Amino acid sequence: MGDRLFDRQRTVHEILGGGLVADVILWRQKNLTLGILMVTFAAWVVFEGSGYTLLSLVSSVLLLLFAILFIWAKSAAVLNR
């Protein structure tokens, strides 16, 4: 019963859902967990270095998407498609 938290009926792995997310949180899949941490750290370094925020990035991407969709729709109307 050493794998149970405070002598509960269910293990911590079962409480966390028992799937891939629980494996990552509990470091059972060390390579995947380390990869997620490295990508998160790299994104943090890029955002800190550039002075950009997540909100401004999302806003810029959405503005670009809307501009592309607008141009696409107008060109389809002009070309009768």
C-alpha positions in Angstrom: 0.0 0.0 0.0 3.0 2.3 -0.4 1.6 3.8 -3.6 -1.5 5.2 -2.0 -1.7 8.8 -0.6 -2.7 8.9 3.1 -4.0 5.3 2.9 -6.9 6.3 0.5 -8.8 3.8 -1.6 -7.5 5.2 -4.9 -4.0 6.0 -6.0 -2.9 9.5 -6.9 -2.6 8.3 -10.5 -6.3 7.2 -10.4 -7.3 10.5 -8.8 -5.6 12.4 -11.6 -7.5 10.5 -14.2 -5.2 7.5 -14.8 -4.3 8.5 -18.3 -1.5 10.3 -20.2 -2.0 13.5 -18.2 -1.6 11.7 -14.9 1.6 10.0 -16.3 3.0 13.4 -17.3 2.1 15.1 -14.0 3.6 12.2 -12.0 6.8 12.0 -14.2 6.0 8.5 -15.3 6.8 9.4 -18.9 9.9 11.4 -18.2 10.8 12.1 -21.9 7.4 13.6 -22.6 7.3 15.6 -19.4 10.8 16.9 -20.0 9.9 17.8 -23.6 6.8 19.8 -22.4 8.9 21.6 -19.8 11.6 22.5 -22.4 9.1 23.8 -24.9 7.4 25.9 -22.2 10.7 27.2 -21.1 11.7 28.1 -24.7 8.4 29.9 -25.3 8.9 31.8 -22.0 12.5 32.8 -23.1 11.3 34.0 -26.5 8.4 36.0 -25.0 10.7 37.6 -22.4 13.4 38.4 -24.9 11.1 40.0 -27.4 8.9 41.8 -24.9 5.9 40.4 -26.6 2.9 39.1 -24.6 0.6 36.2 -25.3 -2.3 38.5 -25.7 -0.6 40.7 -28.3 0.5 37.6 -30.2 -3.0 36.2 -30.3 -4.4 39.5 -31.3 -1.9 39.8 -34.1 -2.6 36.3 -35.4 -6.4 36.9 -35.3 -6.0 40.3 -37.1 -3.9 38.6 -39.8 -6.4 35.8 -40.1 -9.3 38.2 -40.5 -7.4 40.2 -43.2 -6.6 37.0 -45.1 -10.3 35.9 -44.9 -11.5 39.4 -46.0 -9.1 39.4 -49.0 -10.1 35.9 -49.9 -13.8 36.7 -49.8 -13.4 39.9 -51.8 -11.3 38.1 -54.4 -13.9 35.3 -54.7 -16.6 37.9 -55.3 -14.5 39.7 -57.9 -13.6 36.4 -59.7 -17.3 35.2 -59.5 -16.5 32.0 -57.6 
